[in-house]
Amino acid sequence: MTTSIVRPAVEIHPQLTDPLLPELLHPSRLLWTPRELAELTATVTTELTAGLRGILRFDEDQRWWARLALTDGVELWLLSWLPGQQTKPHDHGGASGSFTVLQGEVGEEYRYPGGPVRRRTHTAGEGLGFGAGRAHQVTGIGETPAATVHAYSPPLVPTREYATLADVPAEIPPLPAIVGR
């Protein structure tokens, strides 16, 4: 006999009790566009600021993160960045994504397959949505700690890391088949 685990339609971080968040997550939406993801992270950072600050932590030894919510169509994360903390160059495995800066400032180097490496600085209140082919490296910059809210769709897709952004292939492989979706 095989037992399958049934995940609730919406999982939300236990410290986020604002009734707005479940409304924003649209559990019946199975695939979000980059624009929809950007709208989600922008709204969460502006409307749920107090709740996010209650969860937010900073760790000098490593970057810190917490999953805020998960549905069958989207996952939402809160990340913190002390000055100099950074990700490795990576893509999101074929998922679309977004992030909005809650506080502070982050630098981003990014590249689309076959394109040049570009650089941007994102400050509090700024955000963007991006398609499945975008690879990037994010770094906490400035003199104060930073925090960002990220969303990805489809959820639970593993990232792929690269030695450098120059190593991003000309074509991003398709999403892996994920059992249970």
N, C-alpha and C positions, 0 to 999 in steps of 0.2 A: 504494500500500500504506500503510495507516494503522497506526502503531505506538502502542500504548497503554502507559502507564507503570503497572506494578502495584506498589502500595505494600505493604510487608510488613504482616502483621496487626497488629503492634505496633512502633511506633518509640519508643525510650527515649533520653533524654539520655545521652551517653556517660559522663558522670561519675556517673550513678546505677547502681551495680552491685548493690545489694541485691536478692536474689532475690524478696523480697516484692512489689516493684512489679509485675512481670508478672502475678502472681497476682491483684493487686487490680484490674487493668484489664479483666478479663473480655472478651477480644477478640470473642467471639461475640455480646455484648450490643450491639445497634445503637442502642438508645434508652434513656437513663438517666432516671430520675425525679429531681426535686429532692432527695428524701430520699437516694437512692443516691449522688448527686453529693456531698451534704453528708457522708455517711459516708466517701466516698473522700477528700475533702480533709482531713477530721479524722484519718483513719488515716494518711495520708501525712505530715501535720505532726507527729504524735506518734511514729510508728514510723520515719520516715526523716529525722529531724531532722539528724543529723550529715552525711548526704549532701547535704541541702538547703543547709546552712551552707557546705559546700565549694563550691557553685555560686554562692551569693548574692553580689551586687555592689551597690554604691550609687554613683550618679552624680549629682553636684551640678547638672549641666546639664539632665538629663532623667530621667524615670522609667526604671527598668531592668526588664527582664523576660526570661525564658528559658522556652521550651517544654520541659516535662519528659517528656511522653509524648503519643502520638497513636495512636488506633485508629479503626476505622470508626465507632465509637459515641461516643467521648469524647476530648476534648483536655484536658491538664493543664498548668498554667502556674505559675511562681514569679515574683512581682512584688516589687519593693522600693520603699519610700516614705521619702524624707527628709521631715522636718517641712515642711509646706506644699506638697509635691508632690501633684498631683491629676490625675484624669481630667477630661475634658469630660463633661457630662451625656450619657448614652448608654443604649441598650438593647442586647440581644444578638441582634437580628435575628430573634427568634422561637425562639432556643435557650433551654433551661433552663440554670441555672448554680448555682454555689455558690462560697463562699470561706471559708477558715479562716485566722485570724491565727497566723502562726508566731512572731512576736515584735513587740513594740511595740504601737502603737495606731493605728487608722484611724477616721476619721469617715465616715459615709455619709449622704447625703441620697438618698431614694428615693421613687418614686411608681409606683403601679399605674395603668393607664389610667382616667381619670375620677376618680381619688381625690386626696386631698390630698398635698402634699409632707411627708414625715416625716423625722426625723433619728434616727440611732443611733450609738453609739460601740461599737466592737468591740475587745477587748483580746486579748492572747496566749491561745490556746486556744479562743477563741470562733469560731463559724462559723454559717453558715446556707445553706440551699438555697432557690432561688427559681424560680418558673415563668417561662414565656416572655414574659409581659407586663410584667415589672418593668424600670423604667428607674432608673438611679442615677448618682451622682457620688461617687467615693471620694477621700479626702484623708488624707495622712499627718499625724497630729496628735501632740501630746505633745512631749517634748523629746528622745526617742531615735528612731533609725531603726526603721522597721517593715518587715515582710515578710509576704506573704500567699500562700497556695496557692489557685488557682482551677481549676475544672473546668466544662466546657460540653458539652452534648449537644443536638442533634447537633453534631459538631465542624465547624470551618472555616466557620462562618456569620458573615458580616461584621456588625460592629456598626453601629448608626445613631446619629449624634450629633445633639444638639439644642443650641440657644442656651441654653435653660434647661430645667429639669424641667417647668415650666409648659407648654412646647411639646410635650410628649409627647401624641400623638393619643389620642382616646377609645378607639380600637380599634387594636391593634397589627396591622399587615399580616401575612399568613401567611408562613411560611418560603418563600424563593425555591426554585424547582426547581434542584437542583444536579446537574449532569451527572456521571455516574460513580458515583452512589450507588444 
